Amino acid sequence: MQRDFDLIISYDGTREHYLSEMLPFLDFRGLSPAAPSIERQTTTLATQHGLIQTSPNVRFQETSVKAKFNLSAKSHQQFYINRQEVIRTFKRVKPFYISTTYDPNRRWLVVCDDGIDIDKDNEKKDKEFEVDFKALKGLAESKFTTSKDFNLASEHFNLGMNIPSKDNIPYSFNSKSFTVFNGSDVALDTIQFDYQVKMKLSGKDVKITNKTTNESIVINGSVKNTQVIKCINQYVFIDDKIASKKGRFPSLEIGDNQFVIENATSVQIDFITRFYYV
């Protein structure tokens, strides 16, 4: 029977399993994600105090996500069998996702490479222990993308995920000037994050600019609104063929981003991204 407070595990990023149903003898007690450390590019000058940051880009390091459990058994022999099931559940070659029922729409990509210590205490048939997962990206991510409504009503996002008080936050646009809201705690780019853009445009040498970040991309040549244009990683595809371009698709700064599209007679653009959290 699923418990109210439960750990959720997904080995493939799609199907979710509740720990209480997988291992009924294991009581989940809590999850404590540590905030990731940040690496900055810095230098020193003899004429200035302290450190000088030489680049706006930073790197979030991997971080620890500690979980507490209590293992129980009906017999001494069963204790050792249950302990092996716990190890088999968490010790995986491939990274997997974990989340909780109290924060159901945010997850961490983790591995469990450190030891799991579940020593039996004499005649006791239960044991409280801790597992130290390593969050590889250092950041949590939303389970859903902006293909779902970014609000509380849809139940795909929840409190604590930077949802503004606005009723409807659009991520599909058919005008040449619009605002895209990044609900993450970090800036997003199409290379490091699950951030994609799908467009149908008419025009020649169409230029797309994020005025907030002063970044732009130009799609060289003529395009028609019957063609599907996709921006994935640093590439642009037109009907699945790599397109000629100048620049990369603009990143999204935290919060509102003001976009302008030039040299287009018609526009349909969809931003499809997850959000990321420290």
Secondary structure as UniProt FT lines:
FT   STRAND          7..10
FT   STRAND          17..18
FT   HELIX           19..22
FT   TURN            24..25
FT   STRAND          26..33
FT   STRAND          38..43
FT   TURN            46..47
FT   STRAND          52..60
FT   STRAND          63..72
FT   HELIX           76..90
FT   STRAND          96..100
FT   TURN            101..102
FT   STRAND          103..111
FT   TURN            122..123
FT   STRAND          126..135
FT   TURN            136..137
FT   STRAND          140..142
FT   TURN            146..147
FT   TURN            153..154
FT   TURN            159..160
FT   STRAND          172..173
FT   STRAND          177..182
FT   TURN            190..192
FT   STRAND          195..210
FT   TURN            211..214
FT   STRAND          215..223
FT   TURN            225..226
FT   STRAND          229..232
FT   TURN            233..234
FT   STRAND          235..238
FT   TURN            239..240
FT   STRAND          241..242
FT   STRAND          245..246
FT   STRAND          255..273
FT   STRAND          276..277
//
